[in-house]
Amino acid sequence: MRTRTYHQKASEVQRDWLLVDATNQVLGRLATQLATLLRGKHKPTYTPSIDGGDFVVVVNVEKIKLLGKKPDQKIYYRHSGYPGGLKATPYKMMLARHPDRILRSAVKGMLPKNRIGRRLLTKLRLYAGPNHPHAAQQPKLWTPR
């Protein structure tokens, strides 16, 4: 008897809302776990070609930490597309101005570089403080391992 491979259909996807507190979490380790939740790899019905992940709300993003010398050495780059248009922003300045972009770029780098990856990133909601406007969705508290 052959074992059949299960492929989840888009109509069978059940999405939950998860609340994650980023206080004192290491950036890269938290980002890998968030990418897993967004893709749906934590579910037994995981199918790579289907967006079967959950919505993730992350609060207290400004309290995330880096280990070692990375807070002094890490630099974020972006390019305008014009000659000489490379902009460099140190980690500490990025943390002061846009703490949500730090975690968003880390998670984005761990998602697929295609249409599904761009769609998965829209299900990630990041907030610098402890408050968020998603109380009506009744997110379940999820603690990183």
N, CA, C and O atoms as CSV, one atom per row, in Angstrom:
chain,resi,resn,atom,element,x,y,z
A,1,MET,N,N,0.838,-1.176,0.000
A,1,MET,CA,C,0.000,0.000,0.000
A,1,MET,C,C,0.886,1.243,0.000
A,1,MET,O,O,1.840,1.338,0.772
A,2,ARG,N,N,0.558,2.194,-0.875
A,2,ARG,CA,C,1.344,3.414,-0.988
A,2,ARG,C,C,0.833,4.485,-0.031
A,2,ARG,O,O,-0.361,4.576,0.251
A,3,THR,N,N,1.754,5.275,0.450
A,3,THR,CA,C,1.390,6.423,1.277
A,3,THR,C,C,1.197,7.622,0.369
A,3,THR,O,O,2.043,7.912,-0.477
A,4,ARG,N,N,0.093,8.314,0.545
A,4,ARG,CA,C,-0.193,9.482,-0.273
A,4,ARG,C,C,0.373,10.737,0.381
A,4,ARG,O,O,0.315,10.893,1.601
A,5,THR,N,N,0.912,11.618,-0.431
A,5,THR,CA,C,1.405,12.899,0.059
A,5,THR,C,C,0.237,13.863,0.154
A,5,THR,O,O,-0.552,13.995,-0.782
A,6,TYR,N,N,0.134,14.532,1.285
A,6,TYR,CA,C,-0.967,15.464,1.498
A,6,TYR,C,C,-0.582,16.850,1.003
A,6,TYR,O,O,0.486,17.360,1.344
A,7,HIS,N,N,-1.448,17.463,0.200
A,7,HIS,CA,C,-1.267,18.828,-0.261
A,7,HIS,C,C,-2.448,19.647,0.219
A,7,HIS,O,O,-3.600,19.374,-0.119
A,8,GLN,N,N,-2.137,20.646,1.004
A,8,GLN,CA,C,-3.186,21.502,1.533
A,8,GLN,C,C,-3.746,22.405,0.435
A,8,GLN,O,O,-3.001,22.880,-0.423
A,9,LYS,N,N,-5.051,22.639,0.465
A,9,LYS,CA,C,-5.689,23.541,-0.484
A,9,LYS,C,C,-5.873,24.901,0.186
A,9,LYS,O,O,-5.945,24.989,1.412
A,10,ALA,N,N,-5.949,25.946,-0.610
A,10,ALA,CA,C,-6.090,27.290,-0.065
A,10,ALA,C,C,-7.375,27.442,0.736
A,10,ALA,O,O,-7.419,28.218,1.690
A,11,SER,N,N,-8.416,26.715,0.364
A,11,SER,CA,C,-9.688,26.816,1.087
A,11,SER,C,C,-9.639,26.107,2.453
A,11,SER,O,O,-10.499,26.350,3.300
A,12,GLU,N,N,-8.656,25.246,2.671
A,12,GLU,CA,C,-8.543,24.501,3.922
A,12,GLU,C,C,-7.670,25.195,4.962
A,12,GLU,O,O,-7.545,24.711,6.087
A,13,VAL,N,N,-7.065,26.325,4.596
A,13,VAL,CA,C,-6.131,27.000,5.493
A,13,VAL,C,C,-6.891,27.636,6.650
A,13,VAL,O,O,-7.892,28.325,6.452
A,14,GLN,N,N,-6.398,27.392,7.857
A,14,GLN,CA,C,-6.969,28.015,9.049
A,14,GLN,C,C,-5.877,28.861,9.692
A,14,GLN,O,O,-4.876,28.337,10.181
A,15,ARG,N,N,-6.082,30.183,9.685
A,15,ARG,CA,C,-5.073,31.100,10.200
A,15,ARG,C,C,-5.437,31.571,11.601
A,15,ARG,O,O,-6.586,31.919,11.873
A,16,ASP,N,N,-4.454,31.577,12.478
A,16,ASP,CA,C,-4.616,32.087,13.832
A,16,ASP,C,C,-3.867,33.411,13.938
A,16,ASP,O,O,-3.042,33.741,13.085
A,17,TRP,N,N,-4.160,34.155,14.980
A,17,TRP,CA,C,-3.423,35.366,15.305
A,17,TRP,C,C,-2.571,35.059,16.522
A,17,TRP,O,O,-3.079,34.584,17.538
A,18,LEU,N,N,-1.280,35.328,16.426
A,18,LEU,CA,C,-0.345,35.050,17.509
A,18,LEU,C,C,0.290,36.353,17.980
A,18,LEU,O,O,0.636,37.210,17.167
A,19,LEU,N,N,0.442,36.499,19.283
A,19,LEU,CA,C,1.060,37.673,19.881
A,19,LEU,C,C,2.409,37.265,20.459
A,19,LEU,O,O,2.496,36.322,21.246
A,20,VAL,N,N,3.460,37.980,20.064
A,20,VAL,CA,C,4.818,37.675,20.497
A,20,VAL,C,C,5.403,38.910,21.171
A,20,VAL,O,O,5.321,40.014,20.632
A,21,ASP,N,N,5.991,38.723,22.347
A,21,ASP,CA,C,6.671,39.803,23.053
A,21,ASP,C,C,8.169,39.677,22.776
A,21,ASP,O,O,8.782,38.660,23.100
A,22,ALA,N,N,8.757,40.721,22.171
A,22,ALA,CA,C,10.158,40.668,21.751
A,22,ALA,C,C,11.122,41.159,22.822
A,22,ALA,O,O,12.306,41.342,22.538
A,23,THR,N,N,10.654,41.374,24.031
A,23,THR,CA,C,11.520,41.884,25.098
A,23,THR,C,C,12.653,40.898,25.387
A,23,THR,O,O,12.420,39.721,25.661
A,24,ASN,N,N,13.882,41.410,25.318
A,24,ASN,CA,C,15.113,40.638,25.599
A,24,ASN,C,C,15.271,39.398,24.720
A,24,ASN,O,O,15.898,38.428,25.145
A,25,GLN,N,N,14.724,39.407,23.519
A,25,GLN,CA,C,14.914,38.298,22.580
A,25,GLN,C,C,16.079,38.644,21.649
A,25,GLN,O,O,16.266,39.806,21.287
A,26,VAL,N,N,16.847,37.648,21.269
A,26,VAL,CA,C,17.954,37.836,20.334
A,26,VAL,C,C,17.372,37.956,18.925
A,26,VAL,O,O,16.522,37.158,18.530
A,27,LEU,N,N,17.828,38.946,18.177
A,27,LEU,CA,C,17.245,39.293,16.873
A,27,LEU,C,C,17.151,38.111,15.921
A,27,LEU,O,O,16.056,37.807,15.448
A,28,GLY,N,N,18.241,37.438,15.624
A,28,GLY,CA,C,18.243,36.378,14.628
A,28,GLY,C,C,17.436,35.164,15.046
A,28,GLY,O,O,16.764,34.546,14.220
A,29,ARG,N,N,17.498,34.824,16.310
A,29,ARG,CA,C,16.768,33.650,16.793
A,29,ARG,C,C,15.271,33.889,16.769
A,29,ARG,O,O,14.500,32.990,16.434
A,30,LEU,N,N,14.857,35.098,17.123
A,30,LEU,CA,C,13.437,35.430,17.063
A,30,LEU,C,C,12.966,35.479,15.614
A,30,LEU,O,O,11.863,35.028,15.306
A,31,ALA,N,N,13.791,36.023,14.724
A,31,ALA,CA,C,13.415,36.150,13.318
A,31,ALA,C,C,13.195,34.790,12.664
A,31,ALA,O,O,12.283,34.643,11.851
A,32,THR,N,N,14.017,33.787,13.004
A,32,THR,CA,C,13.829,32.459,12.413
A,32,THR,C,C,12.507,31.844,12.865
A,32,THR,O,O,11.818,31.192,12.080
A,33,GLN,N,N,12.160,32.054,14.129
A,33,GLN,CA,C,10.909,31.495,14.639
A,33,GLN,C,C,9.695,32.215,14.047
A,33,GLN,O,O,8.670,31.588,13.783
A,34,LEU,N,N,9.808,33.531,13.837
A,34,LEU,CA,C,8.713,34.274,13.211
A,34,LEU,C,C,8.529,33.847,11.761
A,34,LEU,O,O,7.399,33.730,11.287
A,35,ALA,N,N,9.635,33.615,11.053
A,35,ALA,CA,C,9.546,33.153,9.663
A,35,ALA,C,C,8.870,31.787,9.593
A,35,ALA,O,O,8.108,31.521,8.663
A,36,THR,N,N,9.141,30.925,10.562
A,36,THR,CA,C,8.501,29.613,10.617
A,36,THR,C,C,6.995,29.751,10.834
A,36,THR,O,O,6.209,29.049,10.198
A,37,LEU,N,N,6.592,30.656,11.732
A,37,LEU,CA,C,5.167,30.872,11.993
A,37,LEU,C,C,4.465,31.456,10.779
A,37,LEU,O,O,3.346,31.057,10.456
A,38,LEU,N,N,5.112,32.397,10.107
A,38,LEU,CA,C,4.499,33.029,8.928
A,38,LEU,C,C,4.314,32.039,7.783
A,38,LEU,O,O,3.316,32.098,7.066
A,39,ARG,N,N,5.271,31.130,7.611
A,39,ARG,CA,C,5.178,30.140,6.537
A,39,ARG,C,C,4.229,29.006,6.862
A,39,ARG,O,O,3.706,28.364,5.951
A,40,GLY,N,N,3.993,28.744,8.143
A,40,GLY,CA,C,3.120,27.652,8.534
A,40,GLY,C,C,3.851,26.348,8.720
A,40,GLY,O,O,3.227,25.287,8.728
A,41,LYS,N,N,5.168,26.401,8.871
A,41,LYS,CA,C,5.952,25.169,9.025
A,41,LYS,C,C,5.725,24.495,10.369
A,41,LYS,O,O,6.111,23.340,10.551
A,42,HIS,N,N,5.111,25.188,11.307
A,42,HIS,CA,C,4.838,24.600,12.611
A,42,HIS,C,C,3.555,23.770,12.605
A,42,HIS,O,O,3.217,23.149,13.612
A,43,LYS,N,N,2.844,23.755,11.487
A,43,LYS,CA,C,1.590,23.013,11.380
A,43,LYS,C,C,1.819,21.694,10.640
A,43,LYS,O,O,2.682,21.626,9.766
A,44,PRO,N,N,1.068,20.655,10.973
A,44,PRO,CA,C,1.239,19.376,10.272
A,44,PRO,C,C,0.744,19.409,8.835
A,44,PRO,O,O,1.039,18.498,8.061
A,45,THR,N,N,-0.010,20.450,8.463
A,45,THR,CA,C,-0.547,20.554,7.103
A,45,THR,C,C,0.320,21.427,6.208
A,45,THR,O,O,-0.164,21.917,5.188
A,46,TYR,N,N,1.581,21.637,6.556
A,46,TYR,CA,C,2.460,22.532,5.798
A,46,TYR,C,C,2.617,22.069,4.358
A,46,TYR,O,O,2.936,20.911,4.089
A,47,THR,N,N,2.385,22.997,3.443
A,47,THR,CA,C,2.611,22.779,2.013
A,47,THR,C,C,3.424,23.962,1.504
A,47,THR,O,O,2.994,25.102,1.676
A,48,PRO,N,N,4.584,23.740,0.883
A,48,PRO,CA,C,5.463,24.847,0.494
A,48,PRO,C,C,4.836,25.843,-0.483
A,48,PRO,O,O,5.155,27.031,-0.438
A,49,SER,N,N,3.960,25.381,-1.356
A,49,SER,CA,C,3.412,26.262,-2.387
A,49,SER,C,C,2.153,27.006,-1.956
A,49,SER,O,O,1.583,27.758,-2.746
A,50,ILE,N,N,1.709,26.806,-0.709
A,50,ILE,CA,C,0.497,27.447,-0.194
A,50,ILE,C,C,0.861,28.333,0.983
A,50,ILE,O,O,1.687,27.960,1.816
A,51,ASP,N,N,0.251,29.494,1.051
A,51,ASP,CA,C,0.418,30.385,2.195
A,51,ASP,C,C,-0.472,29.870,3.321
A,51,ASP,O,O,-1.646,30.234,3.395
A,52,GLY,N,N,0.074,29.025,4.201
A,52,GLY,CA,C,-0.716,28.405,5.251
A,52,GLY,C,C,-0.336,28.873,6.641
A,52,GLY,O,O,-0.696,28.235,7.630
A,53,GLY,N,N,0.397,29.992,6.730
A,53,GLY,CA,C,0.880,30.461,8.016
A,53,GLY,C,C,-0.122,31.307,8.773
A,53,GLY,O,O,-1.244,31.530,8.318
A,54,ASP,N,N,0.299,31.770,9.929
A,54,ASP,CA,C,-0.544,32.556,10.812
A,54,ASP,C,C,-0.173,34.030,10.734
A,54,ASP,O,O,0.893,34.396,10.238
A,55,PHE,N,N,-1.082,34.873,11.240
A,55,PHE,CA,C,-0.785,36.284,11.421
A,55,PHE,C,C,0.020,36.412,12.709
A,55,PHE,O,O,-0.299,35.767,13.707
A,56,VAL,N,N,1.057,37.239,12.692
A,56,VAL,CA,C,1.918,37.387,13.859
A,56,VAL,C,C,1.999,38.864,14.232
A,56,VAL,O,O,2.351,39.705,13.404
A,57,VAL,N,N,1.670,39.169,15.484
A,57,VAL,CA,C,1.761,40.520,16.021
A,57,VAL,C,C,2.911,40.526,17.022
A,57,VAL,O,O,2.902,39.763,17.988
A,58,VAL,N,N,3.905,41.389,16.791
A,58,VAL,CA,C,5.073,41.462,17.669
A,58,VAL,C,C,5.069,42.820,18.366
A,58,VAL,O,O,5.007,43.863,17.715
A,59,VAL,N,N,5.135,42.795,19.694
A,59,VAL,CA,C,5.174,44.030,20.472
A,59,VAL,C,C,6.536,44.165,21.159
A,59,VAL,O,O,7.283,43.194,21.279
A,60,ASN,N,N,6.842,45.381,21.605
A,60,ASN,CA,C,8.110,45.704,22.279
A,60,ASN,C,C,9.319,45.414,21.402
A,60,ASN,O,O,10.314,44.860,21.870
A,61,VAL,N,N,9.233,45.787,20.135
A,61,VAL,CA,C,10.333,45.531,19.204
A,61,VAL,C,C,11.566,46.354,19.572
A,61,VAL,O,O,12.687,45.949,19.263
A,62,GLU,N,N,11.380,47.507,20.232
A,62,GLU,CA,C,12.534,48.347,20.577
A,62,GLU,C,C,13.383,47.721,21.680
A,62,GLU,O,O,14.484,48.202,21.947
A,63,LYS,N,N,12.900,46.660,22.326
A,63,LYS,CA,C,13.650,46.002,23.401
A,63,LYS,C,C,14.371,44.747,22.926
A,63,LYS,O,O,14.813,43.943,23.746
A,64,ILE,N,N,14.494,44.569,21.618
A,64,ILE,CA,C,15.204,43.418,21.067
A,64,ILE,C,C,16.706,43.633,21.278
A,64,ILE,O,O,17.160,44.773,21.381
A,65,LYS,N,N,17.472,42.551,21.341
A,65,LYS,CA,C,18.896,42.710,21.607
A,65,LYS,C,C,19.743,41.949,20.598
A,65,LYS,O,O,19.291,41.002,19.955
A,66,LEU,N,N,20.981,42.397,20.484
A,66,LEU,CA,C,21.999,41.726,19.687
A,66,LEU,C,C,23.116,41.292,20.631
A,66,LEU,O,O,23.313,41.899,21.684
A,67,LEU,N,N,23.830,40.265,20.265
A,67,LEU,CA,C,24.896,39.739,21.111
A,67,LEU,C,C,26.261,40.233,20.638
A,67,LEU,O,O,26.439,40.564,19.466
A,68,GLY,N,N,27.213,40.278,21.553
A,68,GLY,CA,C,28.592,40.623,21.212
A,68,GLY,C,C,28.768,42.065,20.801
A,68,GLY,O,O,28.187,42.969,21.401
A,69,LYS,N,N,29.582,42.278,19.762
A,69,LYS,CA,C,29.896,43.624,19.286
A,69,LYS,C,C,28.942,44.100,18.198
A,69,LYS,O,O,29.127,45.183,17.641
A,70,LYS,N,N,27.914,43.291,17.888
A,70,LYS,CA,C,27.039,43.649,16.785
A,70,LYS,C,C,26.320,44.988,16.945
A,70,LYS,O,O,26.147,45.687,15.946
A,71,PRO,N,N,25.888,45.387,18.158
A,71,PRO,CA,C,25.240,46.709,18.240
A,71,PRO,C,C,26.134,47.854,17.763
A,71,PRO,O,O,25.628,48.871,17.291
A,72,ASP,N,N,27.449,47.702,17.881
A,72,ASP,CA,C,28.368,48.750,17.436
A,72,ASP,C,C,28.784,48.580,15.976
A,72,ASP,O,O,29.156,49.559,15.329
A,73,GLN,N,N,28.730,47.366,15.449
A,73,GLN,CA,C,29.277,47.103,14.123
A,73,GLN,C,C,28.242,46.936,13.020
A,73,GLN,O,O,28.568,47.131,11.849
A,74,LYS,N,N,27.007,46.583,13.356
A,74,LYS,CA,C,26.007,46.272,12.332
A,74,LYS,C,C,25.553,47.535,11.615
A,74,LYS,O,O,25.272,48.551,12.250
A,75,ILE,N,N,25.483,47.466,10.294
A,75,ILE,CA,C,25.074,48.595,9.466
A,75,ILE,C,C,24.025,48.117,8.468
A,75,ILE,O,O,24.173,47.055,7.863
A,76,TYR,N,N,22.975,48.899,8.302
A,76,TYR,CA,C,21.916,48.599,7.336
A,76,TYR,C,C,22.131,49.457,6.093
A,76,TYR,O,O,22.332,50.668,6.194
A,77,TYR,N,N,22.087,48.818,4.908
A,77,TYR,CA,C,22.306,49.513,3.654
A,77,TYR,C,C,21.029,49.544,2.829
A,77,TYR,O,O,20.227,48.610,2.863
A,78,ARG,N,N,20.854,50.636,2.086
A,78,ARG,CA,C,19.789,50.717,1.090
A,78,ARG,C,C,20.317,51.570,-0.057
A,78,ARG,O,O,21.208,52.400,0.123
A,79,HIS,N,N,19.748,51.347,-1.240
A,79,HIS,CA,C,20.235,52.057,-2.426
A,79,HIS,C,C,19.065,52.681,-3.157
A,79,HIS,O,O,18.018,52.055,-3.325
A,80,SER,N,N,19.249,53.925,-3.594
A,80,SER,CA,C,18.174,54.651,-4.270
A,80,SER,C,C,18.010,54.207,-5.718
A,80,SER,O,O,16.970,54.458,-6.327
A,81,GLY,N,N,19.022,53.555,-6.273
A,81,GLY,CA,C,18.969,53.164,-7.674
A,81,GLY,C,C,19.733,54.120,-8.569
A,81,GLY,O,O,19.921,53.843,-9.754
A,82,TYR,N,N,20.174,55.237,-8.022
A,82,TYR,CA,C,20.951,56.215,-8.776
A,82,TYR,C,C,22.431,56.068,-8.434
A,82,TYR,O,O,22.771,55.553,-7.369
A,83,PRO,N,N,23.319,56.520,-9.335
A,83,PRO,CA,C,24.750,56.444,-9.029
A,83,PRO,C,C,25.075,57.219,-7.750
A,83,PRO,O,O,24.641,58.358,-7.580
A,84,GLY,N,N,25.831,56.599,-6.864
A,84,GLY,CA,C,26.186,57.242,-5.601
A,84,GLY,C,C,25.052,57.261,-4.597
A,84,GLY,O,O,25.106,58.008,-3.620
A,85,GLY,N,N,24.021,56.453,-4.817
A,85,GLY,CA,C,22.839,56.496,-3.972
A,85,GLY,C,C,22.825,55.486,-2.842
A,85,GLY,O,O,21.750,55.144,-2.350
A,86,LEU,N,N,23.986,54.994,-2.410
A,86,LEU,CA,C,24.051,54.033,-1.316
A,86,LEU,C,C,23.962,54.760,0.018
A,86,LEU,O,O,24.744,55.674,0.282
A,87,LYS,N,N,23.033,54.368,0.845
A,87,LYS,CA,C,22.851,54.968,2.174
A,87,LYS,C,C,23.176,53.914,3.229
A,87,LYS,O,O,22.739,52.769,3.112
A,88,ALA,N,N,23.917,54.278,4.229
A,88,ALA,CA,C,24.292,53.375,5.311
A,88,ALA,C,C,23.763,53.939,6.626
A,88,ALA,O,O,23.978,55.111,6.936
A,89,THR,N,N,23.064,53.091,7.404
A,89,THR,CA,C,22.508,53.492,8.691
A,89,THR,C,C,23.014,52.536,9.765
A,89,THR,O,O,22.777,51.331,9.670
A,90,PRO,N,N,23.703,53.040,10.779
A,90,PRO,CA,C,24.163,52.163,11.867
A,90,PRO,C,C,22.992,51.589,12.656
A,90,PRO,O,O,21.906,52.170,12.685
A,91,TYR,N,N,23.221,50.451,13.293
A,91,TYR,CA,C,22.168,49.759,14.047
A,91,TYR,C,C,21.568,50.650,15.128
A,91,TYR,O,O,20.347,50.693,15.280
A,92,LYS,N,N,22.400,51.359,15.878
A,92,LYS,CA,C,21.900,52.166,16.996
A,92,LYS,C,C,20.992,53.296,16.511
A,92,LYS,O,O,20.015,53.632,17.180
A,93,MET,N,N,21.304,53.884,15.355
A,93,MET,CA,C,20.449,54.930,14.814
A,93,MET,C,C,19.138,54.337,14.290
A,93,MET,O,O,18.075,54.939,14.437
A,94,MET,N,N,19.222,53.170,13.687
A,94,MET,CA,C,18.021,52.496,13.193
A,94,MET,C,C,17.123,52.099,14.362
A,94,MET,O,O,15.900,52.199,14.260
A,95,LEU,N,N,17.710,51.651,15.464
A,95,LEU,CA,C,16.941,51.275,16.639
A,95,LEU,C,C,16.229,52.485,17.242
A,95,LEU,O,O,15.107,52.365,17.732
A,96,ALA,N,N,16.872,53.634,17.206
A,96,ALA,CA,C,16.263,54.843,17.760
A,96,ALA,C,C,15.139,55.369,16.868
A,96,ALA,O,O,14.118,55.833,17.376
A,97,ARG,N,N,15.312,55.304,15.551
A,97,ARG,CA,C,14.335,55.894,14.634
A,97,ARG,C,C,13.254,54.917,14.184
A,97,ARG,O,O,12.065,55.233,14.243
A,98,HIS,N,N,13.663,53.729,13.733
A,98,HIS,CA,C,12.731,52.748,13.167
A,98,HIS,C,C,13.022,51.358,13.717
A,98,HIS,O,O,13.588,50.534,12.998
A,99,PRO,N,N,12.658,51.064,14.968
A,99,PRO,CA,C,12.984,49.738,15.517
A,99,PRO,C,C,12.257,48.601,14.819
A,99,PRO,O,O,12.735,47.467,14.837
A,100,ASP,N,N,11.108,48.879,14.204
A,100,ASP,CA,C,10.375,47.821,13.513
A,100,ASP,C,C,11.080,47.363,12.246
A,100,ASP,O,O,10.947,46.201,11.861
A,101,ARG,N,N,11.824,48.243,11.591
A,101,ARG,CA,C,12.516,47.875,10.345
A,101,ARG,C,C,13.639,46.872,10.589
A,101,ARG,O,O,13.990,46.104,9.694
A,102,ILE,N,N,14.202,46.875,11.795
A,102,ILE,CA,C,15.280,45.937,12.120
A,102,ILE,C,C,14.758,44.504,12.052
A,102,ILE,O,O,15.344,43.653,11.383
A,103,LEU,N,N,13.657,44.246,12.747
A,103,LEU,CA,C,13.101,42.891,12.768
A,103,LEU,C,C,12.472,42.531,11.426
A,103,LEU,O,O,12.551,41.380,10.996
A,104,ARG,N,N,11.842,43.513,10.755
A,104,ARG,CA,C,11.220,43.229,9.458
A,104,ARG,C,C,12.266,42.794,8.431
A,104,ARG,O,O,12.026,41.861,7.665
A,105,SER,N,N,13.426,43.461,8.409
A,105,SER,CA,C,14.451,43.086,7.430
A,105,SER,C,C,15.056,41.725,7.757
A,105,SER,O,O,15.416,40.975,6.850
A,106,ALA,N,N,15.171,41.397,9.050
A,106,ALA,CA,C,15.706,40.088,9.433
A,106,ALA,C,C,14.753,38.971,9.020
A,106,ALA,O,O,15.189,37.939,8.511
A,107,VAL,N,N,13.453,39.171,9.237
A,107,VAL,CA,C,12.468,38.153,8.859
A,107,VAL,C,C,12.358,38.062,7.338
A,107,VAL,O,O,12.226,36.968,6.790
A,108,LYS,N,N,12.412,39.191,6.666
A,108,LYS,CA,C,12.314,39.207,5.199
A,108,LYS,C,C,13.438,38.395,4.556
A,108,LYS,O,O,13.224,37.722,3.548
A,109,GLY,N,N,14.627,38.460,5.137
A,109,GLY,CA,C,15.754,37.698,4.608
A,109,GLY,C,C,15.606,36.204,4.777
A,109,GLY,O,O,16.299,35.436,4.110
A,110,MET,N,N,14.705,35.769,5.670
A,110,MET,CA,C,14.508,34.342,5.931
A,110,MET,C,C,13.282,33.772,5.235
A,110,MET,O,O,12.974,32.591,5.394
A,111,LEU,N,N,12.579,34.597,4.465
A,111,LEU,CA,C,11.411,34.142,3.716
A,111,LEU,C,C,11.801,33.916,2.260
A,111,LEU,O,O,12.835,34.419,1.819
A,112,PRO,N,N,10.997,33.173,1.504
A,112,PRO,CA,C,11.307,32.948,0.094
A,112,PRO,C,C,11.336,34.260,-0.686
A,112,PRO,O,O,10.588,35.188,-0.380
A,113,LYS,N,N,12.194,34.330,-1.683
A,113,LYS,CA,C,12.317,35.537,-2.503
A,113,LYS,C,C,11.405,35.413,-3.722
A,113,LYS,O,O,11.887,35.356,-4.853
A,114,ASN,N,N,10.099,35.372,-3.498
A,114,ASN,CA,C,9.131,35.267,-4.592
A,114,ASN,C,C,7.801,35.860,-4.146
A,114,ASN,O,O,7.734,36.546,-3.127
A,115,ARG,N,N,6.743,35.595,-4.910
A,115,ARG,CA,C,5.426,36.153,-4.608
A,115,ARG,C,C,4.904,35.730,-3.238
A,115,ARG,O,O,4.323,36.533,-2.508
A,116,ILE,N,N,5.116,34.471,-2.900
A,116,ILE,CA,C,4.631,33.967,-1.611
A,116,ILE,C,C,5.367,34.656,-0.467
A,116,ILE,O,O,4.750,34.998,0.542
A,117,GLY,N,N,6.659,34.864,-0.606
A,117,GLY,CA,C,7.426,35.534,0.435
A,117,GLY,C,C,6.952,36.956,0.678
A,117,GLY,O,O,6.870,37.396,1.825
A,118,ARG,N,N,6.638,37.684,-0.398
A,118,ARG,CA,C,6.136,39.051,-0.250
A,118,ARG,C,C,4.772,39.058,0.420
A,118,ARG,O,O,4.470,39.957,1.204
A,119,ARG,N,N,3.946,38.065,0.117
A,119,ARG,CA,C,2.624,37.979,0.722
A,119,ARG,C,C,2.720,37.587,2.200
A,119,ARG,O,O,1.946,38.070,3.027
A,120,LEU,N,N,3.663,36.717,2.523
A,120,LEU,CA,C,3.845,36.305,3.911
A,120,LEU,C,C,4.257,37.484,4.788
A,120,LEU,O,O,3.833,37.583,5.939
A,121,LEU,N,N,5.075,38.369,4.249
A,121,LEU,CA,C,5.564,39.503,5.030
A,121,LEU,C,C,4.442,40.464,5.408
A,121,LEU,O,O,4.564,41.193,6.392
A,122,THR,N,N,3.355,40.478,4.645
A,122,THR,CA,C,2.231,41.359,4.986
A,122,THR,C,C,1.467,40.860,6.207
A,122,THR,O,O,0.681,41.609,6.786
A,123,LYS,N,N,1.682,39.621,6.605
A,123,LYS,CA,C,1.002,39.072,7.781
A,123,LYS,C,C,1.784,39.322,9.060
A,123,LYS,O,O,1.359,38.898,10.135
A,124,LEU,N,N,2.912,39.997,8.963
A,124,LEU,CA,C,3.731,40.325,10.125
A,124,LEU,C,C,3.426,41.755,10.548
A,124,LEU,O,O,3.604,42.683,9.759
A,125,ARG,N,N,2.968,41.945,11.783
A,125,ARG,CA,C,2.639,43.273,12.307
A,125,ARG,C,C,3.591,43.575,13.454
A,125,ARG,O,O,3.648,42.828,14.431
A,126,LEU,N,N,4.347,44.679,13.337
A,126,LEU,CA,C,5.374,45.020,14.310
A,126,LEU,C,C,5.044,46.339,14.999
A,126,LEU,O,O,4.652,47.304,14.343
A,127,TYR,N,N,5.202,46.383,16.320
A,127,TYR,CA,C,4.917,47.584,17.096
A,127,TYR,C,C,6.046,47.816,18.090
A,127,TYR,O,O,6.485,46.889,18.771
A,128,ALA,N,N,6.519,49.076,18.171
A,128,ALA,CA,C,7.648,49.409,19.036
A,128,ALA,C,C,7.296,49.272,20.506
A,128,ALA,O,O,8.131,48.822,21.291
A,129,GLY,N,N,6.098,49.642,20.900
A,129,GLY,CA,C,5.698,49.596,22.302
A,129,GLY,C,C,4.854,48.380,22.626
A,129,GLY,O,O,4.727,47.471,21.806
A,130,PRO,N,N,4.266,48.359,23.840
A,130,PRO,CA,C,3.469,47.203,24.254
A,130,PRO,C,C,2.033,47.215,23.731
A,130,PRO,O,O,1.318,46.225,23.890
A,131,ASN,N,N,1.597,48.310,23.112
A,131,ASN,CA,C,0.208,48.414,22.640
A,131,ASN,C,C,0.095,48.046,21.166
A,131,ASN,O,O,1.002,48.308,20.377
A,132,HIS,N,N,-1.036,47.433,20.806
A,132,HIS,CA,C,-1.308,47.094,19.408
A,132,HIS,C,C,-2.812,47.178,19.171
A,132,HIS,O,O,-3.589,46.996,20.108
A,133,PRO,N,N,-3.244,47.455,17.916
A,133,PRO,CA,C,-4.668,47.616,17.624
A,133,PRO,C,C,-5.381,46.325,17.207
A,133,PRO,O,O,-6.437,46.393,16.579
A,134,HIS,N,N,-4.829,45.150,17.542
A,134,HIS,CA,C,-5.400,43.889,17.077
A,134,HIS,C,C,-6.098,43.100,18.184
A,134,HIS,O,O,-6.134,41.870,18.140
A,135,ALA,N,N,-6.643,43.789,19.159
A,135,ALA,CA,C,-7.314,43.108,20.269
A,135,ALA,C,C,-8.581,42.402,19.800
A,135,ALA,O,O,-8.969,41.385,20.375
A,136,ALA,N,N,-9.231,42.927,18.760
A,136,ALA,CA,C,-10.462,42.315,18.262
A,136,ALA,C,C,-10.209,40.927,17.664
A,136,ALA,O,O,-11.117,40.096,17.640
A,137,GLN,N,N,-8.997,40.667,17.185
A,137,GLN,CA,C,-8.667,39.351,16.617
A,137,GLN,C,C,-8.342,38.331,17.701
A,137,GLN,O,O,-8.171,37.151,17.393
A,138,GLN,N,N,-8.253,38.750,18.953
A,138,GLN,CA,C,-7.948,37.888,20.090
A,138,GLN,C,C,-6.698,37.036,19.839
A,138,GLN,O,O,-6.778,35.809,19.784
A,139,PRO,N,N,-5.544,37.695,19.687
A,139,PRO,CA,C,-4.333,36.919,19.427
A,139,PRO,C,C,-3.935,36.086,20.637
A,139,PRO,O,O,-4.070,36.516,21.782
A,140,LYS,N,N,-3.438,34.877,20.354
A,140,LYS,CA,C,-2.969,33.984,21.417
A,140,LYS,C,C,-1.509,34.315,21.718
A,140,LYS,O,O,-0.721,34.542,20.800
A,141,LEU,N,N,-1.152,34.343,22.987
A,141,LEU,CA,C,0.209,34.625,23.382
A,141,LEU,C,C,1.110,33.455,22.987
A,141,LEU,O,O,0.838,32.307,23.339
A,142,TRP,N,N,2.167,33.749,22.264
A,142,TRP,CA,C,3.113,32.729,21.821
A,142,TRP,C,C,4.481,33.101,22.382
A,142,TRP,O,O,4.942,34.227,22.192
A,143,THR,N,N,5.126,32.178,23.062
A,143,THR,CA,C,6.432,32.469,23.628
A,143,THR,C,C,7.515,31.804,22.800
A,143,THR,O,O,7.437,30.607,22.525
A,144,PRO,N,N,8.533,32.569,22.395
A,144,PRO,CA,C,9.631,31.974,21.626
A,144,PRO,C,C,10.391,30.961,22.477
A,144,PRO,O,O,10.515,31.126,23.690
A,145,ARG,N,N,10.898,29.913,21.829
A,145,ARG,CA,C,11.635,28.869,22.535
A,145,ARG,C,C,13.012,29.299,22.895
A,145,ARG,O,O,13.762,28.529,23.495
